[in-house]
Amino acid sequence: MKLYKLKKQFNGYQKGTQFYLIAESEFIGVKEFVLRTNDLKNRILINEKELLKNFSYIKEIF
């Protein structure tokens, strides 16, 4: 599982909020990602462009 950190305020979440990458999917060249907050209560579904623009990769968690 990968851990990401929010670069700036996005979708009602504050800068610095950490998210776990739960799932990745690709359909006809469109990648979608499911992220969950650190407490696993909230989830968001975003595309690759939003992931690269708003999130920074922190580390891989086993």
Steps between C-alpha positions, in 0.01 A plus 500: 500500500625850420471809717433842342484850644281782376703789350223760528136519604295264284143378506437627854818351648776717643859517378714230660222244544637150448328240283552130432478387139250215524436413135609586147302422186540570132230485235577600141800707602327686786654430840296544818620482857317439826656674799401475867589734783736385776206402725341306206165679551488705179582408143541687175513383139732704278663473160873494422518872420351595839734260680812646341386861545376486861686218675861416576622147556646437847586131529401138445340329800502123532 
